[in-house]
Amino acid sequence: MTSPSRQNLIRSFDPSGVGLENGNFCGLPFDYDTAGIVLLGVPWEVTVSYHAGTAQGPAAVLNASPQLDLYDFDNPEGWQQGIYMPPLPEWMQQRNDELRPLAAQIIAATEQGRVIEQDPALTAALATVNDACEKVNQWLYEQAQRAIAAGKRVGAIGGDHSIPLGLIQALAVQYADFGILHIDAHADLRDAYQGFPYSHASIMSNVMALPQVSRLVQVGIRDVSHHEVAKIEASQSRIVAHYDPVLKERRYGGESWLDLCRDIIAPLPQRVYVSCDVDGLDPKLCPHTGTPVPGGLELEEVFCLLRSLVRSDRQIIGFDVSEVGDGEWDGNVGARIVYKLCNLMGLSERRSDARGEPPC
């Protein structure tokens, strides 16, 4: 139900007007209290192992967002849900900048084949970085818990792909069973990468430690280790990977993307969290992403997949958009993904309410 204060803001706002530079996502008029969706920016990329710049991703998305037109073909009045992006946590950006050189020493040492545990200075540095990463996860968990308790839905904007763990942990308190639709060039199933248990390359390994996550469906994977493939194959279908070369070969053989979308979403349970690492897209769309890989999905293919998810009467319970780089074009594309996910999440909730499903 829309609150009276939100209704007043809706009546006084022109969605066809000039995008306002008011500090909020898409220049929308809502604040924390009047918003139905809260977007938490997480400017963090301490353990990134290739391109830096994704810590500026939340700012790039926010800065690009006012030039989006608000009409959405799937949910034309979706903006009326109320979308609010709080100010980015300055302490986190500052801590990220402080620790990046320290993490870079550890990354360089592992790439040289050195054993971190044999170097006391590097061992201490690793402990410092890992402790900071855990604090970021805890911050997001607490912020998400607060928003969920207030009846809001939550999306996170990274930052590298390590960032959504706290949000997913908060949702695991709320929901006893849910799945994850994971769009990415990488499986992110390493137990730890370069000594960092909270690495961007370990996010899905950490997520799968949550018993509430009954199914992980991965799409666009095309850069993967032997160990990760073995973990997928040993998961007894708890993890389902749709490798990019296989999807493309099926397309070349005449299968439609709509048919493939139905195959992809079929194993997912009723409630689904969407984790979108933009390196799952063709790199032309977000060229400054942290770890770009040739190949990948077109933006409209991703939107079609998400649309198919909602049309299957599954509910999107939260999302993240991660690894957006610091380029203006990256921010533009990232903002469009965030806005589409907000609108489809709202649409899926409306369809769920119409079916009379319990909230959790």
N, C-alpha and C positions, 0 to 999 in steps of 0.2 A: 504494500500500500504506500502511495506517495504522501509524504508529510505535507502539511499546509505550507510550511516555509519553503519547501522545494517547489511546490506548486506556484508560489509567488514568484520565485526566481524564473521558473519556466515561462510564466506569462510575460515577464518583463524582458526576456532575452530573445533576440532575433537570430535564429540559427542560420539564416541566409545572409547575415551581415558580415562585415569585415572581421577577420579573426583578431581577437583582442590579445594584446601583449600584457596579460594580467598576472602572469606567473603560474597559471594553471594549465593543465593539459588541454589543448585545443582552444584555449581562451574561454573555457566554459565558466559559468558564473557560480559554481558550487564551492562549498568549503567542506571540511571534514564532517560536520554535523549533518549537512544536507545531502551528502553524497551517498549513493548506493554502492558504488565501487570505489575503492581506494587503491591507487597505484603507488607502490613503494619503490622508489629509486634506490639502487644499491651500487654506489660508485666504487667498486672493488675489483681488483684484478692482480693481486699481489703475486699469485703463483702462475700467471700467464707465461707460457713457455715459448711463444713465437712473437706475434705482433702485440705491442702495447697500444693502448688507446681506448680499450673498452670501458675503463673506469669513467671515461667521459661520455659513454653511451647514454646514460639517463638524461644528461644535460642536452645531448644532441637530439634525442627524441623529443624532449620538452620544447626545445627551441624551434624545432621544425613543425611541431603540431598545430600552431595557430593558422597555418596556411592550408590545412586540410578542409575541404568542404564536408559538412556534417551529415549530409544525406547518405545513408547506408542502404544498399539495395536489399539486404537481408532483414534489416531492422530499422526502418526509416526514422522512427522516433526514439532510437536507442539512446541518444544523447540525454533524453529526459530521465534516464535512470539516475543521473547525477554521477559524474566522474570527477574525482579530485586526486591530484598528485601533490602531497605535502612537499615542503622544501627539502632539498637533498641534505642529508646529514653531513655537515662540514667536517666534523671530527673524523668521519670515515674516510673521506677523500684525503684529508691530511695524513691520517695513519697509513693509508695506501701508499701515498707518495714517500713517506718515511721508510717503509718496509720494502718497497720494490728493489732498491739497490742490495739490500740484505738477501732477499730471495734470489736475486740475479746471481749472487755469488754461489748459492747452493745449486742453482740450475746449471751454471757453468761447470761446477765441480762434478756433478753427475754426468754431464756430457763428455767430460774428460776421463770418465771411468773411475774417479776417486770414490772411496768409501767414506761417507759423511761421518759415520761413527768413529772413525780413526782420527778425526780432526776435532779437538775440543771446541775451537772457535766456531766451526761450522755446525757442530752439534748444538751449541748454545743458540746460534742464529736460527736453526731449524725449529727449536722449541719456541722461540719468540714468535716466529711467523705462524706456526701452527696454533699457538695460543690466540693470536690476533684473529685468525680465520674462525676459530671457534666462537670468539666474542661477536663477530659479525653475524654468524649463524644464529646466535642467541638473540641478538638485537632484532633480526627479522622475525624470529619465532615470536618474540614478545609483541612486536608491532602487529603481526598478523593475528595473534590471539586477541589483542585488544579490539581490532577491527571486526573480527568474526563475532566476538561477544556482543558487539554493538549492532549486529545484524547486517554487516556489510560483506560484500565479496571482495576478494583481494587479487591483484595482479602485481608481479614484481618485474622490474626492469633493471637488467644488468648493464655493466659489469660482466665479468666472465661467467662461464656456466657453472661455477661453484656456488653461485649466490642463492639459488632457490631452495636449498635444503631446509632452512628454517621455516619457510612458508609451507613446504610439504609436510614437515613434522607437525606444524600447527593443524593442518587439515587432517592429519592422522589421529589427532585427538578428537576431532569433530565427527569423522566418518570411520566406521568399522571396516569398510571395504570400498576401495576405488582403484581405478587403473590409471595409467599414465600413457598418453600419446606423446611420443618424443620425436621431434623433428630435428635432425642433426646430420652432419657429415661423419660424426664419430660416435662410437658406442658408449664412451664415457664409463666403462665398466672396470677400469683398473682399480685394484685395491688401494693403491696409493701411487702417485706419480712423482718421481724425483724427490721422494721423501715427504711429500705433502698429502696427508690423508684427506684434506679438504680441497684437493686440486679440481680444476675444471674437468680433468680427465677421469675423475673418480665420482662425479656427482651421482650417476645412476647406480654405481656400486653401493654408495651410502644410502640411497633411496630404497634399494632392494633389501636393505636390512630392516625395513619397516614391515611388519607382518600385514599391516592394513593394505599395502599395495599388492593386489592379487595378480595384476598383469601389467607388464611393460611392453608396449608396442612401439618399435623404433622404425623410422621412415627416413630414407635418404642416405643411409650409412654407406660410406665408400672409402673410409680410411680407418682400418681396424687391425688390432693385433691378433696373433694366434691365440693368446690367452683369452682374449675377449670372445672370440668365436667359440672356443671350447666352453666358456662359461655359458654362453647362449645355448649351445647344443646340450649342455648338461642340466639346463634349468627346468626340464620337463614341461616346456611350453609356457612357463611363467614369463619368460622373455621371448618375444617374437620379433625377429629382425627382418625388415624388408630392405634388402641391400639395393642401392641405387642401380648398379649394373643389371641386376635381375629385373627390377621394375622397368628399366628402359628396354631390355630385350623383350619383355612381354608386350610393351607398347609397340615395338617394331614388328611383333608378330600379329598385331591387329587388335589387341585388347584395348578397350577404351579406358580412359583415366577414371571415369565414373565407376566402371566395374572393379577396377583395382582399388578404388576408395572403399567400396563395399567389402572387399576382401580384407583390407587393412583394418577396418574398424570392427569387423565381426567378432574377434576374441575379447573385445573390451567389455568390462562390466557396465552397469547402469551409470555410475558416476565416474567422471574422467577429469583428470588434471592434464593440461596441455603445457608441455615444456618445449619452447621453440628457440633453439640455438640457430641464429641466422646463418651460420656457415652451412646449414642444411640446404640453403638456397643456392642457386647459381651465383658465383662470386661477383658477377656484374651488378647484382642488386645491393650488396653490402661489401664493397671491395676492401674496406678497412677493418673487417672482422678479425678476431684474434688469430684464427687458424684456418685460412681459406683453403678450399680444396676444389679443383675443377669438377664440373658436373653439377648435380644437384637439381633442386626443384625450382620451377617458376613460381612467382608470387601467387598467381591465380590458381595454380595447382594446389598450393597450400590452402588457399581460401576454399577451394572446392572440397578438399579433404575435410576441413573443419565444418563446412556447411553440411556435408554428408553425415558427419558425426551428430550434428544437432537434429537433422531430419530423421535419424535413426531412433529418435526419442531418448538419446543419452543426454545427461546433464553435465555441462562444464562447471566444475566447482572451484576452479582457480587456474592461474596460468603464470608463466614467466616468458619474457622475451629477453634473451641473453646474447652476449657477444656482439652487440651493435658497436661499430667503431665510432671514431670521433669525427668522421667526415660529414659534411652537410647532407650529401646524398644518402649516406647510411642512416642518418637521423630521420630523413624523410621517409624512407622505406620502413624503418623501425616504428615510426609513429603510426603508419598505416596498419601494420600488423597489430600493434597494441589496440588501436581503435576497433579493428575488425573483431578481435578477441573480446573486447568489452561488449560489443553489440551482440555477438553470438552467445556469449555467456548469459547476457540478459534474456535473449530469446529462448535459450534452453531452459532457463529457470521459469520463464512464463509458461512454456509448454509443460514443464514438470508440474507446476501449480495447477494447470488446467486438468491434468490427469489425476490430481489429488494425491500425489506421492508425499510421504512423510519427509520432513526437512533433513533428517539424518538417520 
